Amino acid sequence: MEVGVKKVVIVPDHSLLLGIADESLAQRLAREVELFATAGRVAIVSTPLQVRLHASRAAPPVIFLDCDLLEGAPPTESLDYFKAIAPVILLAPLVRQEEIAPFVAAGDVDFVARAGDFVPLAASLIERRLRWAKQSKAGPGPPWAEMPGDLAAIFRHEVNNPLTGILGNAELLLAHRERLSAVDTQRLQTVVDLAVRLRETIRRLSDAWEDRPPSTKSA
């Protein structure tokens, strides 16, 4: 085992839970996550039973779940259980993406495809979920109190830029529609239509934020 992040089994605190079958992968992801200020402690478990025990006892703010731990069971069954405890980030083969899409759309789950070097993406999603969990505990206040002053720029950069990539790639695929089935063509057209609609919604939200009353800008 590499010297670095110490393996933890069951810890009765609010540590991040990494349920990963491959120990070397778990160690690498833990090191990446611990670079973020919001990470705190990291608990690494490597069996389905340990994941369930830790999740139920330790109340983790985020659960990272490796699909390989599910031993062939449909991931949707485990997601129904774990998302009731904490937000879940699921690592699974790309072919599972469509199956998991309803959970992602509901906001309870993030999906990381087991393809290429996925560790930086997984660590970034974990950091984002940890940051959201921390903000949710900050207490009540005006809805704009936790909003950064440059929210419109964040909308354009953090959302609009990736959205432009999604739209562009979908349109490139549609340019070769003669190679696609009618069903696949319709699905891609739906992606394009939804991306265009979302881009327009982001534009309206950005404009509304920039035009908000001066009293809220100084909050």
C-alpha positions in Angstrom: 0.0 0.0 0.0 1.2 3.5 -0.8 2.1 5.7 2.2 -0.4 8.6 2.3 -4.0 8.7 3.2 -4.8 6.3 6.1 -7.6 3.8 5.6 -10.6 4.3 7.9 -13.3 1.7 8.4 -16.2 2.9 10.7 -15.8 6.4 12.2 -18.6 7.9 14.2 -18.3 11.4 12.7 -19.3 13.4 9.6 -16.4 12.3 7.4 -16.7 11.9 3.7 -17.5 8.3 2.8 -15.6 6.7 -0.1 -17.0 3.2 -0.9 -14.5 1.9 -3.4 -13.5 -1.7 -4.2 -10.0 -0.9 -5.6 -7.8 0.3 -2.7 -5.2 2.0 -4.9 -8.0 4.0 -6.6 -9.5 4.8 -3.2 -6.1 6.2 -2.0 -5.6 8.3 -5.0 -9.1 9.8 -4.9 -8.7 10.5 -1.1 -5.5 12.3 -1.8 -7.2 14.4 -4.5 -10.1 15.2 -2.2 -8.0 16.2 0.8 -6.4 19.0 -1.3 -9.7 20.8 -0.9 -10.3 22.9 2.3 -13.8 21.6 2.7 -12.9 17.9 2.6 -12.3 17.3 6.3 -11.8 13.6 7.2 -12.2 10.8 4.7 -13.5 7.4 5.5 -12.6 4.6 3.0 -14.5 1.3 3.0 -14.3 -1.5 0.5 -17.4 -3.8 1.0 -21.1 -3.3 0.5 -21.8 -4.0 4.2 -19.2 -1.5 5.4 -20.7 1.2 3.1 -24.2 0.6 4.6 -22.9 0.5 8.2 -20.9 3.7 7.8 -23.6 5.5 6.0 -26.2 4.7 8.6 -24.0 5.3 11.7 -21.8 8.2 10.7 -24.1 10.5 8.7 -21.6 11.4 6.0 -22.2 14.7 4.1 -21.5 12.9 0.8 -21.3 9.2 -0.3 -19.0 8.3 -3.2 -20.1 4.8 -4.3 -18.2 2.5 -6.7 -20.6 0.5 -8.7 -18.1 -2.5 -8.5 -19.1 -2.8 -4.8 -22.7 -3.7 -5.7 -21.7 -7.2 -6.9 -23.9 -7.1 -10.0 -27.0 -5.8 -8.3 -28.8 -2.9 -10.1 -27.3 0.4 -8.9 -30.8 1.9 -8.7 -31.6 -0.2 -5.7 -28.6 1.0 -3.7 -29.2 4.6 -4.9 -32.7 4.5 -3.5 -31.2 3.6 -0.1 -28.2 5.8 0.0 -29.7 9.0 -1.4 -32.1 9.1 1.6 -29.0 9.5 3.8 -26.8 11.9 1.8 -26.1 13.0 -1.8 -24.4 10.2 -3.8 -21.7 10.3 -6.4 -21.8 7.1 -8.4 -18.8 5.7 -10.3 -20.0 3.3 -12.9 -19.5 2.2 -16.6 -20.7 4.6 -19.2 -23.4 2.2 -20.2 -25.1 2.8 -16.9 -25.6 6.5 -17.6 -29.0 6.3 -19.1 -30.2 4.1 -16.2 -29.0 6.6 -13.6 -30.2 9.7 -15.5 -33.5 10.1 -13.5 -31.6 10.2 -10.2 -29.2 12.8 -11.7 -32.1 14.9 -13.0 -33.7 14.8 -9.5 -30.5 16.3 -8.1 -29.8 13.5 -5.6 -27.0 11.8 -7.5 -24.0 12.7 -9.6 -22.6 10.3 -12.2 -18.9 9.7 -13.0 -18.2 7.4 -15.9 -15.4 4.9 -15.4 -13.6 6.0 -18.5 -10.2 7.7 -19.0 -8.8 9.6 -16.1 -12.0 10.3 -14.1 -10.4 10.9 -10.7 -10.0 14.8 -11.1 -13.7 15.0 -12.1 -14.8 12.8 -9.3 -12.8 14.9 -6.8 -14.3 18.1 -8.1 -17.8 16.7 -7.8 -17.1 15.6 -4.2 -15.7 19.1 -3.3 -18.8 20.7 -4.8 -21.1 18.5 -2.8 -19.1 19.1 0.4 -19.3 22.8 -0.2 -23.0 22.7 -0.7 -23.4 20.6 2.5 -21.4 23.1 4.5 -23.4 26.0 3.2 -26.7 24.3 4.0 -25.6 24.2 7.6 -24.9 28.0 7.7 -28.3 28.8 9.0 -31.3 30.8 7.7 -30.9 34.3 6.2 -31.9 36.3 3.1 -31.8 34.1 0.0 -29.1 36.4 -1.5 -26.9 36.4 1.7 -24.7 33.5 0.5 -24.7 34.6 -3.1 -21.4 36.0 -4.4 -21.5 39.4 -6.1 -20.3 38.0 -9.4 -23.1 35.3 -9.6 -23.9 36.3 -13.1 -20.3 35.7 -14.2 -20.4 32.3 -12.4 -23.6 31.4 -14.3 -22.0 32.2 -17.6 -18.7 30.5 -16.8 -19.5 27.5 -14.7 -22.8 26.6 -16.4 -22.9 28.2 -19.8 -19.4 27.1 -20.9 -20.0 23.4 -20.3 -23.5 23.8 -21.7 -22.0 25.2 -24.9 -19.8 22.1 -25.1 -22.8 19.8 -24.7 -24.7 21.7 -27.4 -21.8 21.8 -29.8 -21.1 18.1 -29.5 -24.8 17.2 -29.9 -25.0 19.3 -33.0 -21.9 17.7 -34.4 -23.5 14.3 -34.0 -26.7 15.5 -35.6 -24.6 16.5 -38.6 -24.1 12.8 -39.2 -27.8 11.9 -38.7 -27.7 9.7 -41.8 -25.7 7.2 -39.7 -28.1 7.3 -36.8 -31.3 5.6 -36.2 -34.5 7.6 -36.0 -34.7 7.1 -32.2 -31.1 8.2 -31.6 -31.6 11.3 -33.9 -34.7 12.2 -31.9 -32.8 11.9 -28.6 -30.0 14.1 -29.8 -32.5 16.7 -31.0 -34.1 16.6 -27.6 -30.6 17.3 -26.0 -30.1 20.2 -28.4 -33.6 21.7 -27.6 -33.1 21.3 -23.9 -29.6 22.8 -24.0 -30.9 25.8 -26.0 -33.7 26.3 -23.5 -31.4 26.1 -20.6 -28.9 28.5 -22.1 -31.8 31.0 -22.5 -32.8 30.5 -18.9 -29.3 31.2 -17.7 -29.2 34.3 -19.8 -32.4 35.6 -18.2 -31.2 34.7 -14.7 -27.9 36.4 -15.3 -29.7 39.6 -16.5 -32.1 39.5 -13.6 -29.2 39.1 -11.1 -27.4 42.1 -12.6 -30.5 44.2 -12.6 -31.5 43.3 -8.9 -32.3 46.2 -6.5 -29.2 48.0 -5.1 -30.2 47.1 -1.5 -29.6 43.4 -2.3 -26.3 44.0 -4.0 -24.8 45.4 -0.8 -26.2 42.5 1.3 
